[in-house]
Amino acid sequence: MVDASFGDLELAALYDGLNPWGPDDDFYLELVRGAGAVLDVGCGTGRLLARARETGHRGRLTGLDPAAAMLVQARRRAVDVEWVLGDLDSTRRQEEFDLVVMTGHAFQELVADETLRRALAAVRAALVPGGRFVFETRNPAARAWDRWTPDRIHRTTAADGTPVRLRHEVLHPVVGDRVTFTGTFESPLLPRPRVTRNTLRFLGADGLDRFLAEAGLTVRRRYGDWRRGPLTPASPEIITVAERGGG
């Protein structure tokens, strides 16, 4: 697990090294390549849309992210993708996309009820009738945060080869479905350890369904892993494919 606030250029440049391409990226890439117009909310360094373009996608690709530093990385990757600074609150789209995705557990950063409601309303508005919204959250029953401990160290290297270490620590007590944790970056490049703090929301399938239904989005498929296995209490993920109706 590598979640942190990659809001400055130094940390944004490390993101892909700490989060290498994996089966989740393959899952989303297949969906993106099958859609004509795609919005990637929380696109980060842009690797998903850039890979889609590199592998033959010729439709409209738009990446949205609130971190300017991440978009610096994205724009270096692909110039023929629309990279937009902002979030769903600030960037309103009306029936423009066949597919909206939120990858990298970005959905879990929608912590407050009203923030989540506004985001889902914006997603629905951005979709054409019959368009799909696909995202994943960590399954709360699997209690992933129990493994976010300082002894589990993530390692990568900066562009010049200098080693970088990242460790996480959950701040207890865990309150309801919100988990707050710190990320500590250490490297000879940094004059002192860089500490970030983040809170994620762990909604179960029932809670997700209530918010989606309220927003006018209907769940069509649900998986528990990136191989499209069924959702069980032991599944690491809750992967949701929701659809906007015709109204």
C-alpha positions in Angstrom: 0.0 0.0 0.0 1.4 3.3 -1.0 -0.9 6.3 -0.3 0.6 9.7 0.4 0.2 13.3 -0.5 2.2 13.7 -3.7 1.5 17.4 -3.9 5.0 18.6 -4.6 7.4 18.0 -7.5 9.9 15.9 -5.5 7.3 13.4 -4.2 5.3 13.3 -7.5 8.4 12.2 -9.3 8.6 9.2 -7.0 5.0 8.1 -7.3 5.4 5.5 -10.1 8.4 4.0 -8.6 6.5 3.4 -5.4 3.4 2.3 -7.3 4.6 0.1 -10.2 2.2 -1.0 -13.0 0.1 -3.9 -11.8 -3.0 -6.0 -12.5 -5.2 -3.1 -11.5 -3.7 -1.0 -14.2 -4.3 -3.8 -16.7 -7.9 -4.0 -15.6 -8.6 -0.4 -16.2 -6.5 -0.2 -19.4 -8.9 -2.8 -21.0 -11.9 -0.7 -20.0 -10.3 2.5 -21.3 -9.4 1.0 -24.6 -13.0 -0.1 -25.1 -14.5 3.3 -24.6 -14.7 6.3 -26.9 -14.5 9.2 -24.4 -12.9 8.6 -21.0 -12.5 10.8 -17.9 -9.8 9.6 -15.4 -10.6 11.3 -12.0 -7.5 11.5 -9.9 -5.3 10.6 -12.9 -2.1 11.2 -11.0 1.0 10.9 -13.2 -1.2 10.0 -16.2 0.2 6.7 -16.9 -3.1 4.9 -17.6 -4.3 7.4 -20.2 -0.8 7.7 -21.7 -0.6 3.9 -22.0 -4.0 3.8 -23.6 -2.9 6.4 -26.2 0.4 4.5 -26.8 -1.5 1.3 -27.4 -3.9 2.7 -30.0 -6.7 4.6 -28.3 -7.8 7.3 -30.7 -10.8 8.7 -28.8 -11.0 11.5 -26.3 -8.9 11.1 -23.1 -9.2 13.5 -20.2 -7.2 13.3 -17.0 -8.3 15.3 -13.9 -6.2 15.8 -10.8 -6.1 18.4 -8.0 -2.2 18.2 -7.7 -0.3 20.4 -10.1 2.9 18.4 -9.5 1.2 15.2 -10.6 0.1 16.8 -13.8 3.6 18.0 -14.5 4.5 14.3 -14.7 1.4 13.5 -16.8 2.1 16.3 -19.4 5.6 14.9 -19.9 4.1 11.5 -20.8 1.5 12.6 -23.4 0.7 15.8 -25.1 -2.4 14.5 -26.9 -4.3 13.9 -23.7 -6.4 16.7 -22.0 -4.8 17.2 -18.6 -7.0 19.3 -16.3 -6.1 20.7 -12.9 -9.0 20.5 -10.5 -11.5 18.1 -9.0 -15.1 17.1 -9.6 -16.4 20.1 -7.7 -14.5 22.6 -9.8 -14.8 21.0 -13.2 -18.3 20.3 -14.3 -18.9 18.3 -17.4 -22.3 17.5 -18.9 -22.9 14.2 -20.7 -19.4 14.1 -22.3 -18.0 10.7 -21.4 -18.7 7.0 -22.0 -16.5 6.0 -19.1 -15.4 7.6 -15.9 -12.8 5.8 -13.8 -11.2 6.5 -10.4 -8.1 4.3 -9.9 -5.5 3.9 -7.2 -8.2 3.9 -4.4 -8.8 7.6 -5.1 -12.4 7.1 -4.3 -11.5 6.5 -0.6 -10.3 10.0 -0.3 -13.9 11.2 -0.6 -14.3 11.1 3.2 -17.2 13.3 4.1 -20.8 12.3 3.1 -21.5 15.6 1.4 -18.1 15.5 -0.5 -19.0 12.0 -1.7 -22.5 13.0 -2.8 -21.2 16.0 -4.8 -18.6 13.9 -6.5 -21.1 11.2 -7.5 -23.5 13.8 -8.8 -20.7 15.3 -10.9 -19.7 11.8 -12.2 -23.3 11.1 -13.2 -23.6 14.5 -14.9 -20.3 13.8 -16.8 -21.6 10.5 -18.2 -23.7 10.0 -21.3 -26.9 7.9 -20.7 -25.7 4.3 -20.4 -22.2 5.4 -19.5 -20.2 3.6 -16.9 -18.4 4.6 -13.7 -15.8 2.2 -12.6 -13.8 2.4 -9.3 -12.4 0.4 -6.5 -12.2 0.6 -2.7 -10.4 -1.6 -0.3 -12.8 -4.1 1.3 -13.1 -3.0 5.0 -13.7 -6.7 6.0 -10.1 -7.4 5.0 -8.7 -4.7 7.3 -5.8 -3.7 5.1 -4.8 -1.0 7.5 -3.6 -3.6 10.0 -0.7 -4.2 7.7 0.2 -0.5 7.3 3.0 -0.7 9.9 6.4 1.1 10.1 8.3 -2.2 9.6 6.9 -2.6 6.1 9.2 -0.3 4.1 8.6 0.6 0.4 11.8 1.4 -1.5 12.4 3.1 -4.8 15.0 5.4 -6.3 14.9 9.0 -7.5 15.8 9.9 -11.1 19.5 10.2 -10.2 19.5 6.7 -8.5 19.4 8.0 -4.9 17.5 5.6 -2.7 14.2 6.6 -1.2 12.3 4.8 1.6 8.7 5.2 2.6 7.0 3.8 5.7 3.4 4.1 7.0 1.9 4.2 10.4 -1.8 4.2 11.3 -3.0 6.7 13.9 -5.1 5.0 16.5 -7.8 4.7 17.4 -9.5 4.0 14.0 -12.8 5.9 14.1 -15.7 4.2 12.3 -14.9 3.7 8.7 -12.2 6.4 8.6 -8.5 5.5 8.8 -5.9 8.2 9.3 -2.2 7.4 8.7 1.1 9.0 8.1 3.7 8.4 5.4 7.3 9.1 6.1 9.8 9.6 3.3 13.5 9.3 4.0 16.3 9.9 1.5 19.7 11.5 1.3 18.0 13.9 -1.1 15.9 15.3 1.8 17.3 17.4 4.5 15.0 15.7 7.0 12.3 13.1 6.8 9.1 14.3 4.9 5.9 13.3 6.7 2.5 13.3 5.0 -0.9 12.6 6.6 -4.0 11.2 4.9 -7.4 9.9 5.8 -9.2 7.3 3.8 -12.8 6.1 4.1 -13.6 2.3 4.1 -17.2 1.9 2.9 -18.6 -1.6 2.6 -20.6 -2.7 -0.4 -24.0 -1.8 1.2 -22.8 1.7 2.0 -21.4 2.2 -1.5 -24.7 1.0 -3.0 -26.7 3.6 -1.0 -24.6 6.5 -2.2 -24.6 5.3 -5.8 -28.3 4.8 -5.9 -28.9 8.2 -4.4 -26.8 9.7 -7.2 -28.7 7.8 -9.9 -26.0 5.2 -10.6 -26.9 1.6 -10.8 -24.4 -1.2 -9.9 -24.1 -3.6 -12.8 -21.1 -5.7 -11.8 -19.0 -6.1 -8.7 -15.7 -8.0 -8.2 -13.5 -8.8 -5.3 -10.1 -8.9 -7.1 -8.5 -7.8 -10.4 -9.1 -11.3 -11.9 -12.8 -10.5 -11.7 -13.4 -12.9 -8.9 -16.6 -12.7 -6.8 -16.7 -10.3 -3.8 -16.3 -12.3 -0.5 -15.5 -11.2 3.1 -11.9 -12.1 2.4 -11.6 -10.2 -0.9 -9.0 -7.4 -0.9 -11.1 -5.1 -3.1 -14.6 -3.9 -3.8 -14.4 -3.2 -7.6 -17.7 -1.6 -8.8 -19.0 -1.1 -12.3 -22.0 1.3 -12.1 -24.1 2.7 -14.9 -26.0 6.0 -15.5 -29.5 5.4 -16.6 -31.2 7.2 -19.5 -32.9 9.9 -17.5 
